[in-house]
Amino acid sequence: MDSYFLGGDIGGTASRFALCDQAGTIVQRGAAAGATGHTFNAESRDRLEESIAAIAAQITKPVDAAVFGLTGYGPRARGDIEDMLIAALKLTRAKIFISDDIELAYRSLFALGEGHLVSAGTGSIAVHLDSEGRLFRIGGRGILIDDAGSGGWIGLAAVRALYRRLDEEGAPGDMHLLAEALYAAVGSDDWSDMRAYIYAGDRGRIGALARSVVDAAEAGDACANAILREAGAELARLGNILIARNGNHPVAFVGGVLKLHPVIAETIRQRLAGEARFPALDQAEGAARLALSFFHAASSGPSA
């Protein structure tokens, strides 16, 4: 009988899955509503259960084993999430591997201990998984503390630079292109509206301001260009810390920020004290192939 292996990537905005056969060929893909691993919160738990049920309803083959990565996952949630997967997919506990989304990304790109990973989207974080499966993590402390180089960081850096200029000179001056792009994104040039936009606390909306910075940079705004270069330098810094503390391995950079503007990757290459890689990463597909690797009859199972 054929075996099929499920990979799931559960994100706050959307959830995606891929199913592969025992040869590693992807035979089905799909999506469901976003969710998180915050099972301690009743509303989040319900969203996750609904997302897993929606994935299960789309699958047309019997699932032999599954690997899931979830944003916001912590080990205390493992039992709850396993119970959801068992109920929805008729799996046994021994055929399930769960991690957070950043560990899933690492395992999709590298064998244990063979690389470093810097992920930059709305937030940023950097990790190394050693040969024993122990996770070393830096950054990722949230938009209010230090998601350096991320979309949220770029947006806030631009707003900060603009209002410092306005304090100093009373007008944007040579930052007028950046000002216009930010005002257009917010829908107003009034400080009270900008303040409400930022302090509403929506990470996604703040991160979306990074697109405005790119628009201004492409129109010739020197300050916007400098912010994007600084973002690249901050992401390279994370990679350099991983190299310094965990060995000179290749550093993979992934996430939406890398697609914003070429200057970000260019700066990373210039500043990184090692090999920079910019792989295309489909985490759901990677998770499906990890499930095959971990749980195929010839495999001894996942490490750590």
KAUR-V438082 format. One record per residue. N is the residue number from 0. SS is DSSP state (H for helix, E for strand, C for the rest). NEAR is the number of other ideal C-beta (glycine too) atoms within 12 Angstrom. D_LAST is the distance of its C-alpha to the last C-alpha in Angstrom with 1 decimal. Layout:
# KAUR-V438082
[[N:SS:NEAR:D_LAST] [N:SS:NEAR:D_LAST]]
This chain:
# KAUR-V438082
[[0:C:9:29.2] [1:C:15:27.4] [2:C:27:23.9] [3:E:34:22.8] [4:E:47:19.6] [5:E:49:19.6] [6:E:49:18.1] [7:E:55:19.1] [8:E:45:19.5] [9:E:48:21.0] [10:C:38:23.0] [11:C:28:25.7] [12:C:24:28.5] [13:E:23:27.4] [14:E:39:24.8] [15:E:38:24.4] [16:E:47:23.1] [17:E:41:23.2] [18:E:40:23.3] [19:E:37:23.0] [20:E:25:24.2] [21:C:25:22.8] [22:C:15:24.4] [23:C:22:22.5] [24:C:18:25.8] [25:E:27:25.7] [26:E:27:28.2] [27:E:25:28.2] [28:E:26:27.5] [29:E:28:28.4] [30:E:22:28.3] [31:E:30:28.7] [32:E:23:29.4] [33:C:26:27.1] [34:C:40:25.1] [35:C:32:22.4] [36:C:42:19.6] [37:C:25:22.2] [38:C:31:22.6] [39:C:17:24.3] [40:C:16:27.2] [41:H:12:29.3] [42:H:14:30.5] [43:H:26:27.1] [44:H:24:25.7] [45:H:19:28.7] [46:H:31:28.2] [47:H:41:24.6] [48:H:29:25.8] [49:H:22:28.6] [50:H:39:26.6] [51:H:41:24.3] [52:H:22:27.5] [53:H:26:29.2] [54:H:40:26.4] [55:H:31:26.6] [56:H:15:30.4] [57:H:25:30.4] [58:C:32:28.3] [59:C:16:30.6] [60:C:24:28.4] [61:C:21:26.4] [62:C:40:22.7] [63:C:32:20.5] [64:E:40:17.0] [65:E:50:16.0] [66:E:45:13.7] [67:E:53:15.0] [68:E:42:14.9] [69:E:44:17.3] [70:C:39:19.2] [71:C:29:19.4] [72:C:35:16.2] [73:C:21:14.9] [74:H:18:12.7] [75:H:14:16.0] [76:H:30:17.0] [77:H:22:14.3] [78:H:17:16.6] [79:H:28:19.6] [80:H:43:18.2] [81:H:28:16.9] [82:H:21:20.5] [83:H:36:22.0] [84:H:39:20.3] [85:H:22:21.1] [86:H:17:24.7] [87:H:30:25.2] [88:H:35:23.6] [89:C:18:23.9] [90:C:33:20.3] [91:C:15:18.6] [92:H:20:15.7] [93:H:15:13.6] [94:H:32:14.4] [95:E:38:13.1] [96:E:39:10.2] [97:E:44:11.2] [98:E:43:10.8] [99:E:34:13.7] [100:H:44:15.9] [101:H:42:15.3] [102:H:42:11.6] [103:H:46:12.8] [104:H:42:15.6] [105:H:44:13.6] [106:H:40:11.5] [107:H:36:15.0] [108:H:37:16.6] [109:C:31:14.6] [110:C:18:12.3] [111:C:26:9.7] [112:C:23:12.1] [113:C:23:15.2] [114:E:36:16.6] [115:E:46:17.3] [116:E:46:18.1] [117:E:54:21.0] [118:E:46:21.8] [119:E:44:25.3] [120:C:39:26.9] [121:C:36:28.8] [122:C:41:26.4] [123:E:46:24.4] [124:E:41:21.0] [125:E:46:19.2] [126:E:41:15.6] [127:E:39:13.7] [128:E:36:10.0] [129:C:25:9.9] [130:C:18:9.1] [131:C:12:6.3] [132:C:22:4.8] [133:C:17:7.4] [134:E:31:9.9] [135:E:31:13.6] [136:E:27:16.1] [137:E:31:19.9] [138:E:31:22.7] [139:C:34:22.4] [140:C:19:24.6] [141:C:20:26.8] [142:C:32:30.2] [143:C:15:32.1] [144:C:15:30.4] [145:C:22:28.9] [146:C:38:27.6] [147:C:35:29.3] [148:C:48:30.2] [149:C:44:29.4] [150:H:42:31.9] [151:H:40:32.6] [152:H:43:33.1] [153:H:51:35.5] [154:H:45:37.5] [155:H:38:37.9] [156:H:35:38.8] [157:H:48:41.5] [158:H:36:42.9] [159:H:25:42.9] [160:H:32:44.7] [161:H:41:47.3] [162:H:24:48.3] [163:H:16:48.6] [164:H:23:51.0] [165:H:23:52.9] [166:H:13:53.2] [167:H:13:54.5] [168:H:15:56.9] [169:C:9:57.3] [170:C:14:56.4] [171:C:28:53.4] [172:H:19:55.5] [173:H:20:53.7] [174:H:35:50.6] [175:H:24:52.6] [176:H:28:50.5] [177:H:43:47.3] [178:H:35:49.2] [179:H:22:50.4] [180:H:34:47.0] [181:H:46:45.5] [182:H:28:48.5] [183:H:20:48.4] [184:H:31:44.7] [185:H:29:45.6] [186:C:14:48.9] [187:C:16:51.0] [188:C:22:52.1] [189:C:12:52.6] [190:H:20:50.5] [191:H:12:50.2] [192:H:17:48.7] [193:H:31:46.2] [194:H:14:45.3] [195:H:16:44.8] [196:H:28:42.6] [197:H:30:40.3] [198:H:17:40.3] [199:C:14:39.6] [200:C:14:36.0] [201:C:18:34.9] [202:H:28:32.2] [203:H:25:32.9] [204:H:26:36.6] [205:H:37:36.2] [206:H:36:33.8] [207:H:31:36.4] [208:H:42:38.8] [209:H:48:37.0] [210:H:30:38.8] [211:H:39:42.1] [212:H:48:41.3] [213:H:34:40.8] [214:H:28:44.0] [215:H:38:45.9] [216:H:32:44.5] [217:H:20:45.5] [218:C:21:48.9] [219:C:16:49.3] [220:C:31:48.3] [221:H:19:47.4] [222:H:33:45.6] [223:H:42:43.3] [224:H:33:42.5] [225:H:24:41.8] [226:H:42:39.3] [227:H:42:37.4] [228:H:30:37.4] [229:H:30:36.2] [230:H:47:33.3] [231:H:40:32.3] [232:H:28:32.7] [233:H:35:30.4] [234:H:53:27.7] [235:H:36:28.2] [236:H:29:28.0] [237:H:47:24.5] [238:H:48:23.6] [239:H:26:25.5] [240:H:28:23.7] [241:H:41:20.3] [242:H:28:22.1] [243:H:21:23.7] [244:H:19:20.8] [245:H:31:18.0] [246:C:19:20.1] [247:C:19:22.4] [248:C:33:20.4] [249:E:26:21.7] [250:E:41:21.6] [251:E:40:21.5] [252:E:46:23.7] [253:E:40:23.6] [254:C:41:25.4] [255:H:29:28.9] [256:H:43:30.3] [257:H:37:30.1] [258:H:20:32.5] [259:C:37:35.1] [260:C:29:37.0] [261:H:19:36.8] [262:H:29:37.5] [263:H:42:34.0] [264:H:32:32.3] [265:H:23:35.3] [266:H:30:34.8] [267:H:40:31.1] [268:H:24:32.0] [269:H:17:34.7] [270:H:29:32.8] [271:C:35:29.4] [272:C:20:29.2] [273:C:26:27.2] [274:C:20:26.6] [275:E:34:26.5] [276:E:26:25.4] [277:C:29:26.3] [278:C:24:24.6] [279:C:17:25.5] [280:C:32:22.5] [281:C:24:22.6] [282:H:42:19.4] [283:H:39:20.3] [284:H:35:20.9] [285:H:39:17.7] [286:H:48:15.8] [287:H:48:18.0] [288:H:33:17.3] [289:H:44:13.5] [290:H:47:14.2] [291:H:37:16.4] [292:H:29:14.0] [293:H:34:11.2] [294:H:33:13.9] [295:C:25:17.0] [296:C:16:18.5] [297:C:11:17.9] [298:C:21:14.2] [299:C:10:11.8] [300:C:20:9.4] [301:C:28:6.4] [302:C:21:3.8] [303:C:19:0.0]]
